[in-house]
Amino acid sequence: MNNDKVLSLLGLAKKAGKLKSGEYCVETEIKKGRAKLVIVALDASENTKKSYSDMCNYKKVPIIFYENKDNLGQCTGSEERAAIVILDEGFANAVNKEISTREKKN
């Protein structure tokens, strides 16, 4: 795994119990209104991206398309993950801030 602050934050969120992954868990957390941020891998299928986009838009949950399935899985201690959900506002804000800062530099 590369040295990426966003992926490190995701790993910390997982250790703190504030991140879930896997299709069923991510969908459940969105539908129950506990999702603070959803991250979908850039290499996920178009169908998967649209499905999560639609769910997040409907429930007004921020969504980010970032990295790839291998790295999202690796930072959460799992196999490949197409999507993960952050359940804590602080971690969600930190990830958003880091990605925004990175986009401004590019």
Secondary structure, 3 states (H helix, E strand, C coil): CCCCHHHHHHHHHHHCCCEEECHHHHHHHHHCCCCCEEEECCCCCHHHHHHHHHHHHHHCCCEEECCCHHHHHHHCCCCCCCEEEECCHHHHHHHHHHHHHHHHHC
